[in-house]
Amino acid sequence: MSENSNTSEIINEILELAKQGYRKSQIGRLIREKYGKDIKTLVGKNLEKILEENGIKEDIPEDLLNIFKKINRMLKHLEVHKKDTHTKKKLEEYEKSVQVIIKYYKRTGKLSKDFKYSRDIVKMYAT
């Protein structure tokens, strides 16, 4: 099997996984488990480039989504345990870090310039 056909086979597999709804971290892990090397070593491009070239783009970066899920869990916890000061403090810390991350992603163009953080957005994306 030639190197080009193997590369195109891997890219097709990546695209198929993305269409099935797998996140980038899951795709990277599955490819690494199957082929024993990371995607950049196998194909010569990183996963984000491959998906971008084939028109697959995520609305919100995966790391931000994970923080949104964590914030959402904290908000649900605080609805029941209103006096939990430790969780309130952690929630504030996470919300501050989200602001920094959003600012970075706006600057790099991964988020639209008019994206604004709110707890409603967290609840929408965390489900």
Buried (B, 14 or more C-beta within 10 A) or exposed (E): EEEEEEBEEBBEBBBEBBEEEBBBEBBBEBBBEEBEEBBEEBBEBBBBEBBEEBEBEBEBBEEBBEBBBBBBEBBEBBEEEEEBEEBBEBBEEBBEEBEEBBEEBBEEEBBEEEBEBEBEBBBEBBE
